[in-house]
Amino acid sequence: MAISLPNEEGVTPLQLAQAAGNSELLELLTHPPNPLATPPAGLSQVWADRSRLLRFCHDTGNLTLTVRQNLRWSSEQSRHSDILLLRDRLRDEEFIREVITKDDDADDDADDDDDN
């Protein structure tokens, strides 16, 4: 994991956060949020099942499919089914309309925040 990799001086991000007394960063590094429960800022979860997560990036307008690796399945077969899922979602006009609506709602919320 990246937090355990030292920089050029041999110090890890965790050690830097401790030395700086940054308790919020220390908490974040030692207990990172679950991306399935708390998506990163600027991303909306638009669909998920047990092993795949489809997100929409409001800044770029991109859809991203994240797949949990399962070594028991044939990786080629699994990748093929994941690609088919993404293609199906991209061809689904109602689904795309919902994603665009979420993006418009996010833009409206950001405008409201700017006004305050």
Buried (B, 14 or more C-beta within 10 A) or exposed (E): EEBEEEEEEEEBBBBBBBEEEEEEBBEEBEEEEEEEEEBEEEBBBBBEEEEBBBBBBBEEEEBEBBBEEEEEEEEEEBEEBBEEBBEEBEEEEEBBEBBEEBBEEBEEEEEEEEEE
